[in-house]
Amino acid sequence: ETGVTQTPRHLVMGMTNKKSLKCEQHLGHNAMYWYKQSAKKPLELMFVYSLEERVENNSVPSRFSPECPNSSHLFLHLHTLQPEDSALYLCASSQRHGNTIYFGEGSWLTVV
Amino acid sequence: GQSLEQPSEVTAVEGAIVQINCTYQTSGFYGLSWYQQHDGGAPTFLSYNALDGLEETGRFSSFLSRSDSYGYLLLQELQMKDSASYFCAVNSGNTPLVFGKGTRLSVIA
C-alpha cells in the first residue's frame, strides 16, 4: 500500500469508447502526476498538477484529458484512443518540488 | 535537455553483489533517486543522494559523484525477490523527476 490508489486496475476499451481512470492519494501531498509506461520505454511524464493547477503537459494528444478537482484526486479522461495507447498508466503524488514521488499500482489499459 | 543512461539488463547470481550504474546530463541538479519496480507493480522509492558519497540502507546502497554526473545502486547478498527493474531519476529542482529507461535485474540461482 503506497498511499496512492488507482482504479480500475485493468481496463479494456474500444477506440470509440469514453472511459476515465481515477487516482486518489492519502498522503497529504500537493502535487499529482500521470505517467505512461510502455514496454521497453522509459516512464513518460504526461501531466503534472501542482496545487490543483496544471503546470505541465508534455505534448500529450488531446484524446487524453486530465482533471484535478482537489489536491487528493486526479482523473484521466480517455476518448477515441488508439491501439498504441495501450500501456500502464501510473498516477503519482509528491510534495511540490519534493525529491520523492509515490506511485499508485497503475491502471493497465488495452485499446482494441 | 535532460538524459539518463543506465544498462538495460543485468543478470547476477543469488548471494552475489551487483552494481547498476547511472550517468546523467541535466541543466540543473539537486539529487539522484533510485526506484524499484517488480513486474505488474508500482515503482517504489529506494534511495536518494543529494551529496557525494555512499548512502547505505540495509542490503542496498547508493552512491553519487556530482563532479562525474554519475551514480550507482549497489545490491548485496542478492535474493531472488530482488529480480525487478531499477530506475534512476534526477531531481532538477523545479521540474518533475526525470527517469532513466530502467535496468532489468535478473537474479539466478
HADDOCK unambig.tbl for C-alpha pairs under 7 A between the chains (distance, minus, plus):
assign (segid A and resid 41 and name CA) (segid B and resid 101 and name CA) 6.15 0.50 0.50
assign (segid A and resid 42 and name CA) (segid B and resid 99 and name CA) 6.84 0.50 0.50
assign (segid A and resid 42 and name CA) (segid B and resid 100 and name CA) 6.18 0.50 0.50
assign (segid A and resid 42 and name CA) (segid B and resid 101 and name CA) 4.07 0.50 0.50
assign (segid A and resid 42 and name CA) (segid B and resid 102 and name CA) 6.84 0.50 0.50
assign (segid A and resid 43 and name CA) (segid B and resid 99 and name CA) 6.36 0.50 0.50
assign (segid A and resid 43 and name CA) (segid B and resid 101 and name CA) 7.00 0.50 0.50
assign (segid A and resid 97 and name CA) (segid B and resid 93 and name CA) 6.22 0.50 0.50
assign (segid A and resid 97 and name CA) (segid B and resid 94 and name CA) 5.84 0.50 0.50
assign (segid A and resid 99 and name CA) (segid B and resid 91 and name CA) 6.11 0.50 0.50
assign (segid A and resid 102 and name CA) (segid B and resid 44 and name CA) 6.85 0.50 0.50
assign (segid A and resid 103 and name CA) (segid B and resid 42 and name CA) 5.90 0.50 0.50
assign (segid A and resid 103 and name CA) (segid B and resid 43 and name CA) 6.15 0.50 0.50
assign (segid A and resid 103 and name CA) (segid B and resid 44 and name CA) 6.86 0.50 0.50
assign (segid A and resid 104 and name CA) (segid B and resid 42 and name CA) 5.90 0.50 0.50
assign (segid A and resid 105 and name CA) (segid B and resid 41 and name CA) 5.56 0.50 0.50
assign (segid A and resid 105 and name CA) (segid B and resid 42 and name CA) 4.48 0.50 0.50
assign (segid A and resid 106 and name CA) (segid B and resid 42 and name CA) 6.47 0.50 0.50
